[in-house]
């Protein structure tokens, strides 16, 4: 009767700004097309179709991103879209660009098919012939002999990239959680699809899935507690409630009398994000997963996931909780110090290259956290630049790891790398460049990034943290230089591993890594200015 009388208020139709969301929509559209390719394209044609589709989708999304930036959406036109749930601003567009570039390099590594021997002339990539087959089963052997390929890794990667694009742009906690799950679930599957060492790969995937599920549960429970405190999932509205500028309602008058919901909720959401970042004490999954996953997937996770997770962490602390900085900064101080120290010290003891790079990534998470703790625009721009530099160095380093091989596949034990500089001087020199960049040696992108975050932290009053960071960098430099000494000043093993000749795909990925590493080290000013201009959040 009320509806017939016209007294019921109408539900407003949602307004979706498709133009501003076009980079994410293009990637998701390419992922859906990839699923259709798996369903309808003949098996022999899927590889070429999927590689072309993935690279085209990522290139189209990057072009759309550049168009948005040139139209001023990173600066003057920045704002909230999709009913206020997504922010299109400088940090979001900058980090989305980095994620798309890292994903494009990762797809090039996925597409490499010249490194493994070709029995019966069938090319092989890094992924198992049939993911559903049990390791060592007759079904797996038949799939390998038939030349099957797990081309579904390309749409899975595109779905993960779509979630990563949304994660640092999410303006409310529910959208952030959905993005977290959208990019996490494909990664759990991708970790289990290694062609060699199938059991180790599946173990890594199970560990990542179980611990990732706990982290997601922490994030969701923390979001519920923050909603109970503020009455909203929106980050700007939570900030207004925390700062006391929001209109007081009877419900808020009751919930804001006790800060327990607020502090516990923030802590639990922080746990979920710090897990994805790989910060101590939420780092235990990192070395096992990095070692067990297919190396191209490891590079993709190490670069793109860290970029997306730090973007979400920045948005959470800088947009929703700037008024609580005196509560969360001491905790983050402890997390950053532990992360730098534990990552650097445990890396010294590693004998596997992938595990060494995993602990290196943990230490770098601590260095980036020093920029987050600065809580100023300088710190924000420094973190953006560091993530750009770190992504290309990491992908380049893992691309080099794929080329050192023996009869069992990749030779990742450090003893196998002895004398590599004599066997392949160019490859060893490239890997040495990436290690020196990780160590923060001048004239590399790593030095510029570390200098930027440490300078921002010192300006933000965190000088003791900078001192710990410099000392940790010195410890880290030891194990990077140890690997360089091993490659150039040790005798190669008899019957040791060989260096595979890559195709144009891996060559492009490594070359781009070298160019960006040297470019950001020798001529960093343009990109520092770009990061500085982008370092303004839309509220």
Secondary structure, 3 states (H helix, E strand, C coil): CCCCCCCCCCCCCCCCCCCCCHHHHHHHHHHHHHHHHHHHCCHHHHHHHHHHHHHHHHHHHHHHHHHHHHCCCCCCCCEEECCCCEEECHHHHHHHHHHHHHHHHHHHHHCCCCCCCCHHHCCCCCECCCCCCCCCCHHHHHHHHCCCCCCHHHHHHHHHHHHHHHHCCECEHHHHHHHHHHHHHHHHHHCCCECCCHHHHHHHHHHHHHHHHHHHHHHHHHHHHHHHHHCCCEHHHHHHHHHCCCCCCHHHHHHCCCCHHHHHHHHHHHHHHHHHHCCCCCCHHHHHHHHHCCHHHHHHHHHHHHHHHHHHHHHHHHHHCHHHHHHHHHHHHHHHHHHHHHHHHHHHCCCEHHHHHHHHHHHHHHHHHHHHHCCCHHHHHHHHHHHHHHHHHHHHHHHHHCCEEECCEECCEHHHHCCHHHHCHHHHHHHHHHHHHHHCCCCCHHHHHHHHHHHHHHHCCCHHHHHHHHHHHHHHHHHHHHHHHHHHHCCCCCCCCEECCCCHHHHHHHHHHHHHHHHHHHCCHHHHHHHHHHCCCCC
